[in-house]
Amino acid sequence: MLPVANAPAQLYIQQLGQQQGPYEYNTVSEMVRRRTLRKDTLAKIEPNGMWFPLGQVPGMFSNRDWIVAVAISWTIGWFGIDRFYLGYGFIGAVKLLVSVGGIILWFASFFSTFDTTMSGSPDPSGSLALAYISYAAAFVWHAADVIRITARKLPDADGRPLA
């Protein structure tokens, strides 16, 4: 990973009250991804410079907020909006199709069952079973995403931790 424009080439880090470094930008970025460093970890550019939070370094953390991702995931995450927010467009679209597809199948099976109930024959299409399978898949997927986002285990599409 190359440094972002306006990002320092080297950084000094303060851990346990000790100045450590200098570290290359890519090394510090990897330490952030491994959760060794947090956004409130103090850093500086020059050996005798001023300390500042690591979260202020451009490109080190995601520009997407963790609490917003959690709120989206809990409320409308069923429809893949959480994945769209994190930058996973294709996965969000598939999640949307699974959940909306289940709703469409349920309505289709409901109306076909209503029509066939009058004639006495059961639902021949099996769309109700597909609707329940789709609901189950959407539920498991939604629950997994809520847990991963809440536990900070799902980064944004660029692999950066949420701010």
C-alpha positions in Angstrom: 0.0 0.0 0.0 1.4 3.4 -1.0 1.1 6.4 1.3 -1.8 8.7 0.7 -1.1 12.2 -0.6 -0.2 14.6 2.2 0.6 11.6 4.5 4.0 11.6 6.2 6.6 9.2 5.0 7.7 8.3 8.6 6.0 8.4 11.9 7.1 8.2 15.6 4.7 6.4 17.9 4.2 6.7 21.6 3.4 3.4 23.4 3.6 2.9 27.1 5.0 6.4 27.5 8.0 5.6 25.3 8.7 7.1 21.9 9.2 4.4 19.3 10.2 4.7 15.7 10.6 6.1 13.1 8.2 3.7 11.3 7.4 3.8 7.6 3.8 4.8 6.8 3.1 1.3 5.4 4.3 -0.3 8.7 2.1 1.9 10.8 -0.8 1.3 8.5 -0.3 -2.5 8.9 -0.1 -2.1 12.7 -3.5 -0.2 12.6 -5.0 -3.0 10.5 -3.8 -5.6 13.0 -5.3 -3.4 15.8 -1.9 -2.9 17.5 -2.5 0.8 17.2 -5.7 2.7 17.7 -6.9 6.1 16.4 -6.1 7.8 19.7 -2.5 6.5 19.8 -0.2 9.4 19.8 2.1 10.0 16.9 4.4 12.7 15.5 6.3 13.3 12.3 9.5 14.9 13.6 11.6 13.5 16.5 11.1 16.8 18.5 7.7 17.6 17.0 4.2 17.8 18.6 2.2 14.7 19.4 -1.2 14.2 17.7 -3.7 11.4 17.5 -2.9 8.8 14.8 -6.5 9.2 13.6 -5.5 12.5 12.1 -3.1 10.9 9.7 -4.7 10.9 6.2 -5.7 7.4 4.9 -4.8 5.6 8.1 -8.4 5.0 9.2 -11.6 4.8 7.1 -13.6 7.9 6.5 -16.7 5.9 7.4 -17.9 6.1 11.0 -18.3 3.0 13.1 -21.3 4.1 15.0 -23.1 5.0 11.8 -22.3 1.6 10.4 -23.7 -0.1 13.5 -26.9 2.0 13.4 -27.4 1.2 9.7 -26.7 -2.5 10.2 -29.1 -2.8 13.1 -31.9 -0.9 11.4 -31.8 -1.4 7.6 -29.0 -3.8 7.3 -31.5 -6.5 6.1 -31.5 -4.8 2.7 -27.7 -4.6 2.3 -27.5 -0.9 3.0 -24.7 -1.5 5.6 -22.6 -3.2 2.9 -23.3 -0.3 0.5 -22.2 2.1 3.3 -18.9 0.3 3.8 -18.2 0.3 0.1 -19.0 -3.3 -0.8 -21.4 -2.5 -3.7 -21.7 -6.0 -5.2 -22.2 -7.8 -1.8 -24.7 -5.1 -0.9 -26.6 -5.8 -4.1 -26.7 -9.5 -3.5 -27.9 -9.0 0.1 -30.6 -6.7 -1.2 -31.7 -9.3 -3.8 -31.8 -12.1 -1.2 -34.0 -10.1 1.2 -36.2 -8.4 -1.3 -36.5 -11.6 -3.3 -37.8 -13.4 -0.2 -40.4 -10.7 0.3 -41.5 -11.0 -3.4 -41.6 -14.8 -3.2 -43.7 -14.6 0.0 -46.2 -12.3 -1.6 -46.3 -14.4 -4.7 -46.9 -17.6 -2.8 -49.5 -15.9 -0.6 -51.6 -14.8 -3.5 -51.1 -18.1 -5.4 -52.0 -20.0 -2.2 -55.1 -17.8 -1.8 -56.1 -18.6 -5.4 -55.5 -22.3 -5.0 -57.2 -22.5 -1.6 -60.4 -21.7 -3.4 -59.9 -24.6 -5.7 -58.7 -27.0 -3.0 -55.2 -27.7 -4.4 -52.0 -26.8 -2.4 -49.3 -24.3 -3.6 -47.8 -26.2 -6.6 -44.9 -23.7 -7.1 -43.1 -24.2 -3.8 -42.4 -20.5 -3.8 -43.4 -20.4 -0.1 -40.6 -22.8 0.7 -38.2 -20.6 -1.3 -39.4 -17.5 0.5 -38.6 -19.2 3.9 -35.2 -20.3 2.7 -34.5 -16.7 1.5 -35.7 -15.3 4.9 -33.5 -17.7 6.7 -30.5 -16.8 4.6 -31.2 -13.1 5.0 -31.5 -13.5 8.7 -28.2 -15.4 9.2 -26.4 -12.9 6.9 -27.9 -9.9 8.7 -27.0 -11.4 12.1 -23.4 -12.1 11.0 -23.0 -8.6 9.6 -24.4 -7.0 12.8 -22.0 -9.0 14.9 -19.0 -8.3 12.7 -19.6 -4.6 12.4 -20.4 -4.2 16.2 -17.3 -6.1 17.1 -15.2 -4.0 14.6 -14.3 -7.1 12.6 -15.6 -5.8 9.3 -13.4 -3.1 7.7 -14.4 -0.8 4.9 -13.9 -2.0 1.3 -10.3 -0.5 1.3 -9.4 -2.7 4.3 -9.1 0.2 6.7 -10.7 0.1 10.2 -13.8 2.2 10.7 -13.2 5.5 12.5 
